[in-house]
């Protein structure tokens, strides 16, 4: 990863509820153990 400059998937998730980027995303893949990510509107 860091020595070889290899690209790795850190966190990938999905969100239900339309195209608005704000909301709660649920992790589906990646090496970060965080189960959800919340994006708030500005």
C-alpha positions in Angstrom: 0.0 0.0 0.0 2.4 2.7 1.2 5.7 1.3 -0.1 4.4 0.1 -3.4 1.9 3.0 -4.1 -0.7 0.3 -4.7 -4.3 1.6 -4.7 -6.5 0.0 -2.1 -10.2 0.3 -1.4 -10.5 2.0 2.0 -14.3 2.4 2.3 -17.2 1.9 -0.1 -20.8 2.2 0.8 -24.4 2.6 -0.5 -27.1 5.0 0.5 -30.8 4.6 0.1 -33.2 7.5 -0.4 -32.5 9.2 -3.8 -29.7 11.3 -5.3 -29.2 13.7 -2.4 -25.6 13.2 -1.3 -26.5 14.0 2.4 -27.5 11.0 4.5 -26.3 7.8 6.0 -24.1 5.5 3.9 -23.7 1.8 4.9 -20.3 0.2 4.3 -20.3 -2.7 1.8 -16.6 -3.1 1.2 -13.2 -1.8 2.2 -10.7 -2.2 5.0 -12.0 0.5 7.3 -14.1 -1.1 10.1 -16.4 1.9 10.3 -19.9 0.5 9.6 -21.7 3.7 8.6 -20.8 7.2 7.4 -23.1 10.2 7.8 -22.8 13.1 5.3 -24.5 16.3 6.3 -25.8 19.0 4.0 -24.1 22.4 4.1 
